[in-house]
Amino acid sequence: MESSLKWYLYQIFKIDNLSREEEKNFSRLGKAKDKRAREKFLNSFLKIVPKIAKKLWKFQKKTSYIIYKLLILNNRLNITIKLST
């Protein structure tokens, strides 16, 4: 799996960034059902996906750790906590 992820990251980071003018142009053409323009526009934003995933992963690890510590504290103090669903 690691090699697949490396390959994916390598592929998406080879894609050139679009200028602001190119973004507007490809966006307009994509809305007009130009499949090639739409693909180029969407592919230019694929670099954002791993960056967001990395930030979410770090956030999840931090919040999971905090919840873990709260549960330990709860067990030590023998407090009942109601979690809203």
C-alpha positions as CSV (number, residue, x, y, z in Angstrom):
1,M,0.0,0.0,0.0
2,E,2.8,2.4,0.8
3,S,4.2,2.1,-2.7
4,S,0.7,2.8,-4.2
5,L,0.4,6.0,-2.0
6,K,3.9,7.1,-3.1
7,W,3.0,6.6,-6.7
8,Y,-0.3,8.5,-6.3
9,L,1.5,11.4,-4.6
10,Y,4.2,11.4,-7.3
11,Q,1.5,11.5,-10.0
12,I,-0.5,14.3,-8.6
13,F,2.5,16.5,-7.7
14,K,3.6,16.2,-11.4
15,I,0.5,18.2,-12.4
16,D,1.2,21.9,-13.0
17,N,-0.7,24.5,-11.0
18,L,-3.1,26.6,-12.9
19,S,-2.8,30.4,-13.0
20,R,-5.8,32.4,-11.8
21,E,-6.7,33.1,-15.4
22,E,-6.4,29.4,-16.4
23,E,-8.6,28.4,-13.5
24,K,-11.3,30.9,-14.6
25,N,-11.1,29.7,-18.2
26,F,-11.1,25.9,-17.4
27,S,-13.9,26.4,-14.9
28,R,-16.0,28.2,-17.5
29,L,-15.3,25.6,-20.1
30,G,-16.0,22.8,-17.6
31,K,-19.4,24.3,-16.9
32,A,-20.0,24.3,-20.6
33,K,-19.6,20.4,-20.6
34,D,-16.0,20.4,-22.0
35,K,-14.8,17.1,-20.5
36,R,-11.1,17.8,-21.2
37,A,-11.2,21.3,-19.6
38,R,-13.2,19.9,-16.6
39,E,-10.6,17.1,-16.0
40,K,-7.7,19.6,-16.2
41,F,-9.4,21.9,-13.8
42,L,-10.2,19.2,-11.3
43,N,-6.8,17.5,-11.6
44,S,-5.1,20.8,-10.7
45,F,-6.8,20.7,-7.3
46,L,-5.8,17.1,-6.5
47,K,-2.7,18.3,-4.6
48,I,-5.0,19.8,-1.9
49,V,-6.4,16.4,-1.0
50,P,-3.4,14.9,0.7
51,K,-2.7,18.2,2.5
52,I,-6.2,18.2,4.0
53,A,-6.0,14.5,4.8
54,K,-2.8,15.1,6.7
55,K,-4.3,17.9,8.7
56,L,-7.3,15.9,9.5
57,W,-5.2,12.9,10.6
58,K,-3.2,15.1,12.9
59,F,-6.4,16.6,14.3
60,Q,-7.9,13.2,14.8
61,K,-4.8,11.9,16.7
62,K,-4.9,15.0,19.0
63,T,-8.6,14.7,19.7
64,S,-8.3,10.9,20.2
65,Y,-5.5,11.4,22.7
66,I,-7.6,14.1,24.6
67,I,-10.6,11.8,24.7
68,Y,-8.4,8.9,25.9
69,K,-7.0,11.1,28.7
70,L,-10.5,12.2,29.7
71,L,-11.7,8.6,29.9
72,I,-8.8,7.7,32.1
73,L,-9.5,10.7,34.3
74,N,-13.2,9.7,34.4
75,N,-12.3,6.2,35.5
76,R,-10.0,7.5,38.2
77,L,-12.6,9.8,39.6
78,N,-15.4,7.3,39.0
79,I,-17.6,10.0,37.3
80,T,-20.4,9.1,34.9
81,I,-20.3,11.1,31.8
82,K,-23.3,11.3,29.4
83,L,-22.3,11.5,25.8
84,S,-24.8,13.2,23.5
85,T,-25.5,11.4,20.3
